Amino acid sequence: MAAVTVASVIVLFFLPLGAIRNAVGQPVELPVGQPYYQYLQFVLQYPRTVNQSSDIEKRFTIHGLWPSNYSKDQNLLVRNCSPEYPAEILLEQLGPPLEKNLDESWPDVVNLNNSNFWTKQYRKHGSCANHTFIPQDYFRKADDLYRKHWNGLYNLFVDGGIVPGKPNNTSIYMNILVQNATGKKIPRLRCEGKLLKEVVICYNKTATEIINCPSDIGENCVRSILIPTGISLYGPTILVFPTILVLSFSLPLGLIIFKYGPSYIKSKLA
């Protein structure tokens, strides 16, 4: 009997706080995340690059806070530690006030299902830090980092002379602008084609200090990149008036208009 009691205590000790019982008070067994990681990648994304039809503009949002390692032998990204973590328990742990903050700082810019996006991110990444952060603290930490330091990342670029939509901004200069805000710690930029997609800021494992991002976490931007300003079809500027469609010359778009008419273009912009 004593052995069972000790075993129960051990199990409860390693379970994340607040995840022991579900909404109706029934015990829930949850897998323990992998305890070993060395630092965190705080990944900020530009919504208009991820999803051209996103109505979020002129600000970056959170993609994730990812436990990582320096050595490939230990897996650069520590992932999928609790792939079945119950979504209803996670949302119960967050609570309405934090959820409201996350709706702004950590939205799902692709499928527009925020709670599902948070659940996927926690199952894949956040649960691997559950020896450092209980779920609520993990999401609160990411939201705090965003609000205190990085919700002005878009303005940091603009104030530094980066003109959104202008294609001749150098990725090196944009990296330097971010370094000016990190205390000269090296970030990483990731792109989709020539569009800036993500800015990665690296922190120590408790997210209390910015550190240099390792080179092997990936930085694929070409020399000349841009921050998109909105939907573009083959790159032209399009202005839609009640009866007139004005656009800069573009052969692909000209063929589309010839075949389908201006109403087709309008419907794609809606």
N, C-alpha and C positions, 0 to 999 in steps of 0.2 A: 504493500500500500504506500509505504514511504517512497519507494522508487517511482511510482506513478506520479506522486505529488511533485517530486523533484523534476521529473521530466516535463510536467505541465508548466512548472515555473520557468524552465529553460525555454520552452516553446514560446511562452508569453513574453519572455524577455527579448527574444529576437524578432517578434512581430512588430511591424510599424505601429506606433501609438495611434489610437483612434480607429484602427482597422480590425480590432479583435471581434467586434460584433456588428451585425448589420442593423438596418433601420428598425427591425422588429425585435432586436435583442438576441438574435441567434448567433452562436459562435461561428466565425468564419476563419478557415485556415488559409493563409496567404503565403506564397513562396517568398523566401528571403533573397533580396537582391545581392548581386556580386559585390563584395565589400571593397574590392581593390580598384581604385582609380587614382590618378595623380593630379589631374587638373580639370577644369570645366571650360567648354567652349560656349560662350554666350553668342548665339547666332541671331542676327537681326536681318530681316528681309525687306525688300522694297515691293509692296503689293502689286504695283503696276507692271513689274517685270514677271512676277509669279503668275499673275492673272491680268491680262490686258484690260479686261472689263471691270476690274475692281473699282469700287467707288471710293476707295481709300487713297488719297493722294497727299503729297507734300509731307509725308512722314514715313519712317520705317516702323515696322512692328516686330514682335518677337517670333522667331521660328522655333527656337528651343534653347534649353540649357543642358548641354550634353557632357556627361562624364567621359573622360578620355585618358589615354596613356601615351607616354612618349615612345615606348618601344613597340614595334610591330609584333614582337613575340608575345606581348600582353594584350593585343588588340587595341588599335588606336582609338576606336570608339567602343566603349563598353555598352553593349546593347541587349535588349530583350531579356531583362532579368526577371520580369514578372509579366509575361505576355497575356495572362488571363486575369490581371488585376480587375476586380469588379468596378464597372463604371459608376454604379449607383453609390458605392462606398466612397469612391474618390470625390464625387460631387458633394456628398454629405460632409466630407471632411473639409472641403473648400469653404462652403458657406456662402450665402448671398452677397455680403459686402465684397469679399475677395473676387467672386465671380464677376461682379459688376466692373471691378478694375480690370480683370483679365479680358473682358469683352472689348475693352479699348486697347490694352497693351498687347494682347496675345490672341487676336482674332484668327479664325479660319478664313483665309482670303481666297481659297479655291472652292470649297464646298459649302461655305457659310454655315457650318455646324460647329460652333465653338466648343461645346462640351465634348463632342466626339473627337475633335482635334486634340484637346487637352488630354483626354484619356489615352489616345494613341501615343502622344509624346511621353506621357508618364510610363506607360507600359514599356515603351521602347528605350527610353533614356532615363527618365527621372527615377524609376524604381531601382536603378543601379546605384543611386546615391542615397538609398534609404537608411544607410548606417550613419549618414551625415545629416540628412533632412527627412523629417516626416513629410508626407505629401503636402500638407498645408504650408509648411515652411519652405518647401521646394518651390512652389508656385509663388509664394509671397516674396521669396528672395529674388526670383526672376522679375517680378513686377516692380520691386523696389529698385533693382539695378536699372530697369528701363526708365522709371519715373525720375530718379535722382540724377541719372547720368546720360541716358541715351535717347530720350524722347525728342531731343533737339538735334539728332544726327543729320536730318535733312537740312536744317538751317545752318549747321556747321559747314556743310558743303557749299551752300549758297553764299554764306558770308565769306567763305574762302575764295569766291570768284567762280565757282562751278555754276554754269548756266544749264539748268535742266533742258533736255532736248538737243543741246548742242553736242555734236559728236566728237569734238577734238579735245575733250578733257583727258589728261593722261592718268592712267591708273596709279602711276608712281606718285604724282602730286596728290591724288585723292587719298592714298595711303598715308602720306605725310600729314595731311590735314587731320586724319584720325589719330595719328601718333601725337599730334599736338594736344589732343584731349586725353590721351592715355598716359601722359607723363613719359613720352618717348618709347613706350612699350609697343612692340610690333603687332599690328592686327593682320588679318588676312581678308582679301577681297575675292569674292567669287562672282562670276558673270554667266550670263546666258547669251552667247554670241557677243555682241558689243554692248549689251545692256547690263548695268550693275544690278546684281541680284541679291547678294548677301554681304554683310560686313560681320566678321567674326572677331570678337574681343575675348581674350583668354584670361581666366581667373584661376587663382589657387583653388584647392579642392573645397574650401569653405566659402568661396566667392566673396572674400573680404579684401583681396588684393589683385590688381591687374598684373599679369605677367606677359612675357613675350610669347606669341603664338609660334609653335614649331613650324618648320617649313613643310613638313610632310603631311599636314592636314589638308593641303590642297589650296591652290590659288591659280585659277585658270584664266584670268583676265588678260586680254590683249592690251597693247600699249594705249590705244585710243578707245575710250568707252564713254557711255553717256547714261544719265538718269532719265528714263522715259517720262514724258509728260502726259501721255494718254494713249488711246487706241490709234494705231497707225497701220495702214494697209500698203505694204511695199514702200513705206517711208514718206509718202506725200503729205502735204498739209491740206486738210479738207475743211471747207466751210459750207454748212448747209443752211440755205435760206428757204423761205416758203416755196419759191418756184424755181430757184437756181441752185445748181451745184457747182461750186468753184473749187478747182483743185490745181495743184502744180502738176506739170506734165509727168505722166507715168504710163508707159505702154501697157503693163498688166492691168492697171485700173481702167485705162481707156477701153480695153477689150471687154472688161466686165460691164462697164456702163453701156457700151455698144450692144452687148448681148442681152443684158437684163434691164437696163434703164436706171435712172437715178433713184427710183424708189427702192431698188434692191440694196443700194449702198446705204440709204437711210435706215432700212430695216436692220442692217448689220451694225449700225451705230447705236441703235436704240437700246 
